[in-house]
Amino acid sequence: MYKDFRHFCQTKHPSPAAVDMDEPGWRHIVNLFTQEAAYAHGSKPGDASLSNVNHALHALRALIEKEQMPSIALPRLACA
């Protein structure tokens, strides 16, 4: 899964505050992008901003309503 995520980030260059959903079976894995991307090989992503976290959570809410997800679990957001 980690390799798939890295490949997605390297090929699609998602914008901050974007939401990406993967469907490995009956669980949905949703990635919330809260940091500026790291485009150079070996570079680190930028810091998360409150604005990006807010936009990502609004996008997550829309996705939950669209997919009619009965429950979700979230880790800490924007923590390093």
Backbone as CSV, one residue per row, in Angstrom:
resi,resn,N_x,N_y,N_z,CA_x,CA_y,CA_z,C_x,C_y,C_z
1,MET,0.813,-1.182,0.000,0.000,0.000,0.000,0.871,1.266,0.000
2,TYR,1.961,1.252,0.772,2.842,2.417,0.832,3.442,2.707,-0.548
3,LYS,3.860,1.668,-1.256,4.436,1.868,-2.587,3.411,2.450,-3.551
4,ASP,2.172,1.991,-3.452,1.109,2.533,-4.295,0.884,4.014,-3.997
5,PHE,0.897,4.358,-2.709,0.703,5.747,-2.311,1.839,6.627,-2.834
6,ARG,3.070,6.176,-2.675,4.217,6.952,-3.171,4.147,7.121,-4.674
7,HIS,3.776,6.049,-5.381,3.660,6.122,-6.836,2.580,7.140,-7.225
8,PHE,1.454,7.103,-6.539,0.380,8.066,-6.796,0.892,9.495,-6.617
9,CYS,1.589,9.749,-5.515,2.097,11.099,-5.239,3.125,11.548,-6.269
10,GLN,3.970,10.623,-6.714,5.017,10.982,-7.668,4.476,11.196,-9.072
11,THR,3.397,10.521,-9.425,2.865,10.654,-10.780,1.755,11.690,-10.890
12,LYS,0.936,11.837,-9.862,-0.214,12.750,-9.925,0.042,14.104,-9.295
13,HIS,1.017,14.207,-8.411,1.320,15.448,-7.700,0.028,16.084,-7.152
14,PRO,-0.614,15.398,-6.192,-1.877,15.926,-5.665,-1.682,17.265,-4.964
15,SER,-2.680,18.101,-5.069,-2.601,19.402,-4.415,-2.912,19.252,-2.931
16,PRO,-2.411,20.162,-2.122,-2.772,20.134,-0.707,-4.282,20.278,-0.566
17,ALA,-4.825,19.672,0.453,-6.258,19.669,0.741,-7.031,18.738,-0.172
18,ALA,-6.337,17.867,-0.898,-7.005,16.886,-1.749,-7.324,15.632,-0.940
19,VAL,-8.212,14.814,-1.494,-8.590,13.550,-0.873,-8.442,12.469,-1.930
20,ASP,-7.831,11.356,-1.571,-7.669,10.224,-2.470,-8.193,8.985,-1.770
21,MET,-9.006,8.177,-2.466,-9.567,6.986,-1.847,-9.118,5.741,-2.597
22,ASP,-8.656,4.763,-1.841,-8.260,3.465,-2.362,-9.253,2.447,-1.817
23,GLU,-9.571,1.420,-2.571,-10.560,0.439,-2.127,-9.972,-0.967,-2.091
24,PRO,-9.217,-1.311,-1.054,-8.672,-2.671,-0.956,-9.655,-3.611,-0.259
25,GLY,-10.667,-4.060,-0.959,-11.641,-4.969,-0.356,-12.810,-4.210,0.236
26,TRP,-13.214,-4.560,1.440,-14.401,-3.966,2.050,-14.109,-2.703,2.845
27,ARG,-12.854,-2.372,3.060,-12.500,-1.131,3.754,-12.023,-0.100,2.746
28,HIS,-12.323,1.137,3.039,-11.839,2.242,2.208,-10.688,2.906,2.943
29,ILE,-9.605,3.141,2.237,-8.467,3.875,2.782,-8.497,5.250,2.119
30,VAL,-8.601,6.281,2.928,-8.680,7.647,2.409,-7.447,8.404,2.858
31,ASN,-6.779,9.027,1.912,-5.602,9.843,2.216,-6.000,11.311,2.165
32,LEU,-5.717,12.031,3.240,-5.949,13.472,3.284,-4.614,14.172,3.081
33,PHE,-4.528,14.985,2.072,-3.288,15.695,1.790,-3.344,17.053,2.477
34,THR,-2.502,17.246,3.468,-2.503,18.497,4.236,-1.186,19.250,4.112
35,GLN,-0.224,18.673,3.393,1.093,19.299,3.260,1.375,19.634,1.806
36,GLU,2.232,20.614,1.617,2.721,20.909,0.280,3.569,19.732,-0.179
37,ALA,3.481,19.395,-1.439,4.172,18.219,-1.967,5.685,18.405,-1.998
38,ALA,6.392,17.288,-1.963,7.849,17.266,-2.131,8.120,16.734,-3.531
39,TYR,8.540,17.594,-4.438,8.679,17.197,-5.831,10.050,16.625,-6.165
40,ALA,11.083,17.069,-5.497,12.429,16.592,-5.803,12.685,15.259,-5.106
41,HIS,13.461,14.415,-5.728,13.800,13.116,-5.150,14.554,13.326,-3.835
42,GLY,14.071,12.697,-2.786,14.722,12.790,-1.491,14.317,14.002,-0.665
43,SER,13.509,14.884,-1.232,13.097,16.062,-0.458,11.923,15.708,0.446
44,LYS,11.707,16.531,1.430,10.630,16.310,2.392,9.458,17.232,2.071
45,PRO,8.235,16.780,2.387,7.081,17.648,2.123,7.096,18.877,3.011
46,GLY,6.361,19.885,2.601,6.260,21.112,3.386,5.400,20.904,4.615
47,ASP,5.295,21.937,5.420,4.478,21.869,6.630,2.997,21.860,6.276
48,ALA,2.211,21.216,7.115,0.762,21.261,6.970,0.273,22.629,7.433
49,SER,-0.762,23.109,6.781,-1.335,24.388,7.202,-2.773,24.156,7.670
50,LEU,-3.243,25.016,8.520,-4.606,24.919,9.026,-5.613,25.011,7.882
51,SER,-5.321,25.840,6.913,-6.203,25.979,5.759,-6.309,24.660,4.983
52,ASN,-5.172,23.999,4.753,-5.179,22.723,4.030,-5.920,21.649,4.817
53,VAL,-5.741,21.612,6.131,-6.440,20.642,6.972,-7.941,20.891,6.895
54,ASN,-8.351,22.148,6.983,-9.760,22.499,6.910,-10.375,22.070,5.579
55,HIS,-9.693,22.368,4.475,-10.201,21.988,3.155,-10.251,20.466,2.998
56,ALA,-9.249,19.774,3.501,-9.226,18.312,3.399,-10.374,17.698,4.201
57,LEU,-10.664,18.241,5.376,-11.771,17.718,6.178,-13.121,17.981,5.510
58,HIS,-13.272,19.115,4.860,-14.510,19.380,4.118,-14.645,18.405,2.944
59,ALA,-13.539,18.122,2.259,-13.571,17.158,1.163,-13.887,15.756,1.691
60,LEU,-13.349,15.419,2.869,-13.639,14.129,3.483,-15.121,14.020,3.819
61,ARG,-15.697,15.074,4.356,-17.123,15.056,4.678,-17.963,14.805,3.428
62,ALA,-17.624,15.480,2.338,-18.354,15.281,1.087,-18.222,13.833,0.602
63,LEU,-17.025,13.262,0.733,-16.796,11.875,0.317,-17.595,10.905,1.189
64,ILE,-17.629,11.147,2.494,-18.383,10.293,3.413,-19.870,10.324,3.058
65,GLU,-20.391,11.500,2.780,-21.801,11.606,2.413,-22.088,10.939,1.070
66,LYS,-21.190,11.118,0.112,-21.376,10.537,-1.215,-21.339,9.010,-1.154
67,GLU,-20.371,8.461,-0.437,-20.190,7.006,-0.352,-21.046,6.374,0.742
68,GLN,-21.735,7.187,1.530,-22.587,6.723,2.628,-21.816,5.790,3.574
69,MET,-20.670,6.246,4.013,-19.843,5.475,4.944,-20.466,5.532,6.332
70,PRO,-20.708,4.377,6.967,-21.353,4.383,8.281,-20.438,4.830,9.417
71,SER,-19.125,4.651,9.276,-18.193,5.077,10.322,-16.821,5.299,9.702
72,ILE,-16.004,6.073,10.426,-14.629,6.320,9.979,-13.712,6.295,11.203
73,ALA,-12.447,6.087,10.959,-11.412,6.188,11.988,-10.325,7.093,11.429
74,LEU,-9.877,8.029,12.235,-8.853,8.975,11.788,-7.655,8.955,12.730
75,PRO,-6.457,8.996,12.163,-5.276,9.213,13.009,-5.154,10.702,13.308
76,ARG,-4.120,11.073,14.014,-3.856,12.505,14.197,-3.600,13.142,12.849
77,LEU,-4.130,14.309,12.660,-3.953,15.001,11.384,-2.837,16.020,11.486
78,ALA,-2.063,16.120,10.402,-1.027,17.122,10.260,0.013,17.053,11.378
79,CYS,0.358,15.869,11.794,1.375,15.688,12.827,2.642,15.113,12.219
80,ALA,3.736,15.557,12.685,5.012,15.026,12.185,5.876,14.587,13.332
